[in-house]
């Protein structure tokens, strides 16, 4: 009797394994790759999104205006994304980025509440020139980065070196602090 009971259990176990392996007891679905969830109509994969405040110049050359933007980090830090988004330019037609489009971010590090931002030489060689344009270029970067809680000052470097100025009008050989007076009244 005991032997028959063991045989029945073994037979039942083998049937479950056999039918389970053939898909009789499983749903008829493909495995969902989380990186391809959008293709499976399940929406985009949840990624690191942050809200950034970016400052762009107005077309009258009077003020820097904030533009709030939600971005996906894609492996970048929020500070790096701020700079990249500034280079890409504003979404609003009435604003413009004073940073030349050819400019590349070569590096960015934050230490002792100071962001050191390293740009390609294009930030100088392709700059539009003029005092107002240089002021807006510098403080578009400084005011945007100092919106981050961990940054109080920004040091702009070119090809890893401290420079006197970008276009000959504003001294940037040391870290700079935010200038509220350049932002548009709210």
Residue pairs with C-beta under 8 A, 6 or more apart in sequence:
16 25
19 25
20 26
32 40
32 42
34 45
35 45
37 43
37 44
37 45
38 44
38 45
47 72
47 73
47 74
48 72
48 73
49 70
49 71
49 72
49 73
50 70
50 71
50 73
50 78
50 81
51 68
51 69
51 70
52 68
52 69
52 70
52 71
52 78
52 81
52 82
52 85
52 144
52 147
53 66
53 67
53 68
53 144
53 147
54 66
54 67
54 68
54 69
54 82
54 85
54 86
54 90
54 140
54 144
55 64
55 65
55 66
55 67
55 86
55 139
55 140
55 143
55 144
55 183
56 64
56 65
56 67
56 86
56 89
56 90
56 92
56 95
56 96
56 97
56 98
56 140
57 63
57 64
57 65
57 95
57 96
57 97
57 98
57 136
57 140
58 64
58 65
58 94
58 95
58 96
58 184
59 94
59 95
59 96
61 132
61 133
61 136
62 184
63 182
63 183
63 184
63 185
64 136
64 139
64 140
64 143
64 182
64 183
64 184
65 92
65 95
65 183
65 184
66 183
66 184
67 90
67 91
67 92
67 95
69 85
69 91
71 81
71 85
73 81
76 84
77 108
78 148
79 108
79 110
79 115
79 145
79 148
79 151
80 105
80 108
82 144
82 145
82 147
82 148
83 105
83 108
83 117
83 141
83 144
83 145
84 105
86 97
86 99
86 140
86 141
86 144
87 97
87 99
87 101
87 103
87 105
88 97
89 96
89 97
89 101
90 96
90 97
97 140
98 128
98 133
98 136
98 137
98 140
99 123
99 137
99 140
99 141
100 122
100 123
100 126
100 127
100 128
101 126
102 120
102 122
102 126
103 119
103 120
103 122
103 123
103 126
104 119
104 120
104 122
105 117
105 118
105 119
106 118
106 119
106 120
106 159
106 160
107 116
107 117
107 118
107 160
108 115
108 116
108 117
108 118
109 115
109 116
110 116
110 150
110 151
113 150
113 151
113 152
113 153
114 151
114 152
114 153
114 154
114 155
114 175
115 145
115 148
115 151
115 153
115 154
115 155
116 155
116 157
117 141
117 145
117 154
117 155
117 156
117 157
118 157
118 158
118 159
118 160
119 156
119 157
119 158
119 159
120 158
120 159
121 158
121 159
123 137
123 156
123 158
123 166
124 158
124 163
124 166
124 167
127 133
127 134
127 137
127 166
127 167
128 167
129 167
130 167
130 169
131 169
131 170
133 167
134 165
134 166
134 167
134 168
134 169
134 170
135 169
135 170
135 182
136 182
137 166
137 167
138 156
138 166
138 170
138 172
138 176
139 176
139 178
139 179
139 182
141 154
141 156
142 154
142 156
142 176
142 177
142 178
142 179
143 178
143 179
143 182
143 183
145 151
145 154
146 152
146 153
146 154
146 177
146 178
152 177
153 175
153 176
153 177
154 175
154 176
155 162
155 172
155 174
155 175
155 176
156 163
156 166
156 172
156 176
157 163
158 166
162 172
162 173
162 174
163 172
163 173
164 171
164 172
164 173
165 171
165 172
166 172
